């Protein structure tokens, strides 16, 4: 047992030393921008994370409870019904080349990735290359919605893809109405309605330890502690 724990301690040190950064940006609460004087949408928090070790990407929004559920076409909760998202390393993603745009849909729970055409519109899916389909990658629970994908193929295809580093830019448009139709072959129709937006550039991200690294480091510290106690 002692040898196992010592080995875990050594593994933990090696993992911690070799692991790449896991970047995370979080903010909130606040209000989305919108063009309507009738409706107003807010969020309690927005958090996005990118793991450079395996290209796992997540984007989570905790929508404000004050959002009017009657605006939603199915009147079930305060989360967006569908929408689109682009992230960038630093600058505002609008108009940038080499990025991917993610479309998400609450009724189906699916996410589609396309090459972003740089336009300030939701129509990249109709004009650019289809990059991937992620079944069940958009989940909602109460007021929280989460996009969670592995962006390895996307990031190997495009220069920017879906990733960020110590600085992040976000172009996020949640839509509280409308309809998105698509399958594993791509999107065939997207009519966004009652859209809001969250546009930011050059926001600082922090490097957070990956869960597996934390576990190994914890086991390693236990092993070193037991070794020291036995010596004393």
Secondary structure, 3 states (H helix, E strand, C coil): CHHHHHHHHHHHHHHHHHCCCEEEEEECCEECEECCCCCCCEEEEEEEEEECCCCEEEEEEEECCCCCHHHCCCCCCCCCCEEEEEEECCCCCCCCCCEEEEEEECCCCEEEEEECCCCCCCCHHHHCCEEEEECCCEEEECCEEEEEEECHHHHHHCCCECCCCCEEEEEEEEEEEEEEEEECCEEEEEEEEEEEEEEEEEEECEECCCHHHHHHHHHHHHHHHHHHHHHC
